[in-house]
Amino acid sequence: MEHLYGKTHLQEELFDLTFHLSPSSYFQVNTKGAEVLYSAIIDLVEPTEDTTILDLCCGTGGIGLCIARVSALSSCV
């Protein structure tokens, strides 16, 4: 893969997280659909500040980062 012109990365937002994506990044391109799916996962996991997250084979880490975000917020409440 050779970069010829333009930006080397794209930016996508998922919830309040910003992802910097390269051409080889594994990322869900339907961000609205991903927000619905990740919200359902978060509801099932019910993360707290004591939750440990292992996001194996995670690509850009979208699911794990979204769970961690909620887990960190729960420690601020």
C-alpha positions as a printed Julia matrix, in Angstrom:
77×3 Matrix{Float64}:
   0.0    0.0    0.0
   1.42   3.39  -1.0
  -0.01   6.78  -0.01
  -0.26   8.96  -3.1
  -2.39  11.97  -2.21
  -4.55  13.51   0.5
  -4.9   12.67   4.15
  -3.24   9.54   5.47
  -6.0    8.99   8.06
  -9.74   9.52   8.39
 -11.5   10.63  11.56
 -14.73   9.0   12.7
 -16.71   9.75  15.82
 -18.48   7.1   17.88
 -20.33   8.45  20.91
 -17.89  11.07  22.21
 -14.77   9.19  21.08
 -12.75  10.16  18.01
 -10.98   7.41  16.06
  -8.11   8.1   13.66
  -8.34   5.42  10.97
  -5.75   4.24   8.5
  -6.58   2.3    5.33
  -5.84  -0.98   7.12
  -7.94  -0.21  10.23
 -10.76  -2.59  11.11
 -13.64  -0.27  12.04
 -17.44  -0.43  11.8
 -18.24   2.15   9.1
 -21.92   2.36  10.03
 -21.29   4.46  13.15
 -24.98   4.98  13.98
 -25.55   1.24  13.82
 -22.41   0.64  15.88
 -23.68   3.03  18.57
 -26.92   1.03  18.82
 -25.01  -2.29  18.97
 -22.4   -1.02  21.45
 -25.13   0.48  23.67
 -26.82  -2.94  23.8
 -23.5   -4.56  24.73
 -22.93  -1.95  27.46
 -26.43  -2.6   28.83
 -25.66  -6.35  28.98
 -22.23  -5.88  30.58
 -23.4   -3.28  33.14
 -19.84  -1.95  33.65
 -18.74  -0.32  36.9
 -15.51   1.36  37.93
 -14.25  -2.11  38.96
 -14.95  -3.72  35.57
 -11.96  -5.26  33.79
 -12.19  -5.2   30.0
 -10.34  -7.58  27.66
 -11.08  -6.62  24.06
  -9.32  -9.42  22.19
  -9.0   -9.27  18.39
 -10.5   -5.82  18.72
  -9.47  -4.03  15.53
  -9.56  -0.36  16.55
 -10.93  -1.26  19.99
 -14.32   0.39  19.55
 -16.31  -1.93  21.82
 -13.72  -2.0   24.6
 -13.18   1.77  24.49
 -16.91   2.43  24.64
 -17.3    0.1   27.64
 -14.26   1.69  29.31
 -15.74   5.14  28.71
 -18.95   4.17  30.56
 -16.96   2.4   33.29
 -14.83   5.51  33.86
 -17.95   7.7   33.94
 -19.49   5.48  36.62
 -16.51   6.25  38.89
 -17.22   9.97  38.5
 -20.86   9.71  39.63
